[in-house]
Amino acid sequence: MILLVGLGNPGKGYAENRHNFGFMAVDEIIRRHSFSPERIRFQGLTADAQIAGEKVITLKPNTYMNESGRAVGEAARFFKIPLENIIVLHDELDLPLGKVRVKKGGGHGGNNGIRSIDAHMGKEFNRIRLGIGHPGDKSLVSSYVLKDFSKDEKKQVEQITDSVARHIELIIRGDSSGFMNKVALDLAPPKPKKPAKADKGD
């Protein structure tokens, strides 16, 4: 069994925030893979489906970002899901928008949701890091992550969540490299067309 966690803050006021990128990605996964209707469990919203032959439970904590570990810990203990079967999707300041990376363990990068899961569960879970870029100054981070994506950014966000949802089964199968390669191809800017060669005169 896989626990697929999206990080964000509950409530309509936060729905389009950069900090809710994890929620957005999980919402698209739920839509694309025909999950059951969401219901309130484990201090969050959960749904389930089969992907790549595995039972997958999604969880969007309702605890607010800095207490995400409470909900994740409760769900993981209930289903006896080990850390290596937990996948957390979250916004990442250290990557620009349009970059997606996967890693296992490591630091929290200033993300309070990851910090909370680390405290409750340990660090050795899988993270899908969804780049949002950095405002350039540490003092601006709090207001930056709690602002909505711009109109232009929203188009890119839709491309990213669509790509992540289409290729999520590769992560579930344990193929992190394959997942990153597929997503990178989807999000790569189109190559400029080479001008046609002019015919040489006789």
C-alpha positions as CSV (number, residue, x, y, z in Angstrom):
1,M,0.0,0.0,0.0
2,I,1.2,3.5,-0.9
3,L,0.4,6.7,1.0
4,L,0.4,9.6,-1.4
5,V,0.4,12.9,0.5
6,G,-0.1,16.4,-0.9
7,L,0.9,19.3,1.3
8,G,-1.0,22.6,1.5
9,N,-3.3,24.6,3.7
10,P,-7.1,23.9,3.9
11,G,-9.7,26.4,3.0
12,K,-10.7,28.4,-0.2
13,G,-8.5,31.3,0.7
14,Y,-5.3,29.2,0.3
15,A,-6.5,27.1,-2.7
16,E,-4.4,28.9,-5.4
17,N,-1.4,29.7,-3.2
18,R,2.1,28.5,-4.2
19,H,2.2,26.7,-0.9
20,N,-0.7,24.5,-2.0
21,F,1.1,23.0,-5.1
22,G,1.1,19.6,-3.4
23,F,-2.7,19.7,-3.0
24,M,-3.1,20.8,-6.6
25,A,-1.0,17.8,-7.8
26,V,-2.9,15.3,-5.7
27,D,-6.2,16.7,-6.9
28,E,-5.1,16.0,-10.5
29,I,-3.9,12.5,-9.6
30,I,-7.3,11.8,-8.0
31,R,-9.2,13.1,-11.1
32,R,-7.0,11.3,-13.7
33,H,-6.9,7.9,-11.9
34,S,-10.6,7.7,-10.9
35,F,-10.1,7.7,-7.1
36,S,-13.0,7.2,-4.7
37,P,-14.8,10.3,-3.5
38,E,-12.7,12.1,-0.8
39,R,-13.8,11.7,2.8
40,I,-12.6,13.1,6.1
41,R,-10.2,10.8,7.9
42,F,-6.9,11.0,9.8
43,Q,-7.2,14.8,10.2
44,G,-7.4,15.2,6.5
45,L,-9.1,14.3,3.2
46,T,-8.5,10.8,1.9
47,A,-9.4,8.9,-1.3
48,D,-8.2,5.5,-2.7
49,A,-7.6,3.7,-6.0
50,Q,-5.5,1.1,-7.6
51,I,-2.5,2.4,-9.6
52,A,0.1,0.1,-11.2
53,G,-1.4,-2.8,-9.3
54,E,-0.9,-1.1,-5.9
55,K,-3.6,0.2,-3.5
56,V,-2.9,4.0,-3.2
57,I,-4.3,6.2,-0.5
58,T,-4.2,9.9,-1.0
59,L,-4.1,12.3,1.9
60,K,-4.4,16.1,2.1
61,P,-3.9,17.1,5.7
62,N,-6.5,19.5,7.2
63,T,-4.1,20.4,10.0
64,Y,-2.4,23.4,8.2
65,M,1.0,23.1,6.8
66,N,3.1,23.2,9.9
67,E,1.2,20.3,11.6
68,S,1.1,18.0,8.5
69,G,3.0,15.3,10.3
70,R,0.2,14.6,12.7
71,A,-2.2,13.6,9.9
72,V,0.5,11.6,8.0
73,G,1.6,9.8,11.1
74,E,-2.0,8.9,12.0
75,A,-2.7,7.5,8.5
76,A,0.6,5.6,8.3
77,R,0.2,4.0,11.7
78,F,-3.4,2.9,10.9
79,F,-2.5,1.2,7.7
80,K,1.0,0.1,8.9
81,I,2.6,1.9,5.9
82,P,6.4,2.0,6.2
83,L,8.3,5.2,5.4
84,E,9.6,3.9,2.1
85,N,6.0,3.6,0.9
86,I,5.1,7.2,1.7
87,I,5.3,9.8,-1.2
88,V,4.9,13.5,-0.3
89,L,4.3,16.1,-3.0
90,H,5.2,19.6,-2.0
91,D,6.3,23.1,-3.1
92,E,10.0,23.6,-3.3
93,L,11.7,27.1,-3.0
94,D,15.1,25.8,-4.2
95,L,13.8,24.8,-7.7
96,P,12.4,27.2,-10.3
97,L,8.8,26.8,-11.5
98,G,8.8,24.1,-14.2
99,K,11.3,21.9,-12.4
100,V,10.3,18.7,-10.7
101,R,12.7,16.5,-8.7
102,V,12.3,13.3,-6.7
103,K,14.4,12.5,-3.6
104,K,14.3,10.2,-0.6
105,G,15.2,11.7,2.8
106,G,17.3,14.8,3.2
107,G,16.6,18.2,4.7
108,H,13.3,20.1,4.8
109,G,14.5,23.1,2.7
110,G,12.5,25.5,4.9
111,N,9.2,23.7,4.1
112,N,7.3,23.5,7.4
113,G,5.1,20.6,6.2
114,I,8.2,18.5,5.5
115,R,9.7,19.6,8.8
116,S,6.6,18.4,10.6
117,I,6.6,15.0,8.9
118,D,10.3,14.6,9.7
119,A,9.5,15.3,13.4
120,H,6.6,12.8,13.5
121,M,7.9,10.1,11.2
122,G,11.6,10.4,10.4
123,K,13.2,11.6,7.2
124,E,13.4,8.5,4.9
125,F,10.2,9.1,2.9
126,N,10.0,9.9,-0.8
127,R,9.5,13.5,-1.8
128,I,8.2,14.9,-5.2
129,R,9.6,18.5,-5.1
130,L,7.5,20.9,-7.2
131,G,9.6,24.0,-7.9
132,I,8.0,27.4,-7.2
133,G,11.2,29.5,-7.3
134,H,12.5,31.8,-4.6
135,P,11.6,35.4,-4.0
136,G,15.3,36.3,-3.5
137,D,15.2,37.3,0.1
138,K,14.6,35.1,3.1
139,S,12.4,37.7,4.7
140,L,10.0,37.6,1.7
141,V,9.4,33.8,1.8
142,S,6.4,33.7,4.1
143,S,4.4,36.2,2.0
144,Y,5.6,34.7,-1.3
145,V,4.5,31.1,-0.6
146,L,1.1,32.4,0.6
147,K,0.4,34.3,-2.6
148,D,-1.5,32.9,-5.5
149,F,0.3,31.8,-8.7
150,S,0.1,34.5,-11.4
151,K,-2.1,34.0,-14.4
152,D,0.9,33.0,-16.6
153,E,2.2,30.7,-13.8
154,K,-1.1,29.0,-13.5
155,K,-0.9,27.8,-17.1
156,Q,2.5,26.2,-16.3
157,V,1.1,24.8,-13.0
158,E,-1.6,23.0,-15.0
159,Q,1.0,21.5,-17.3
160,I,3.1,20.3,-14.3
161,T,0.2,18.8,-12.4
162,D,-1.0,17.0,-15.6
163,S,2.4,15.6,-16.2
164,V,2.9,14.4,-12.6
165,A,-0.5,12.8,-12.6
166,R,0.1,11.0,-15.9
167,H,3.4,9.5,-14.9
168,I,2.8,8.9,-11.1
169,E,2.6,5.2,-11.7
170,L,6.3,5.1,-12.4
171,I,7.1,6.5,-8.9
172,I,4.7,3.9,-7.5
173,R,6.6,1.2,-9.3
174,G,9.8,2.6,-7.8
175,D,11.1,4.1,-11.0
176,S,12.0,7.6,-9.9
177,S,14.5,8.2,-12.8
178,G,11.8,7.2,-15.3
179,F,9.3,9.5,-13.7
180,M,11.7,12.5,-13.7
181,N,12.7,11.8,-17.3
182,K,9.1,11.7,-18.5
183,V,8.1,14.8,-16.6
184,A,11.2,16.7,-17.9
185,L,10.3,15.8,-21.5
186,D,6.8,17.0,-21.0
187,L,7.9,20.3,-19.5
188,A,10.9,21.1,-21.8
189,P,10.4,24.2,-23.9
190,P,9.8,23.5,-27.5
191,K,13.0,23.5,-29.6
192,P,13.2,26.3,-32.2
193,K,12.7,25.1,-35.7
194,K,15.7,25.2,-37.9
195,P,15.2,27.4,-41.0
196,A,14.8,25.5,-44.2
197,K,18.0,25.5,-46.3
198,A,17.7,27.6,-49.4
199,D,18.1,25.8,-52.7
200,K,21.4,26.5,-54.4
201,G,21.1,28.1,-57.8
202,D,22.3,26.4,-61.0
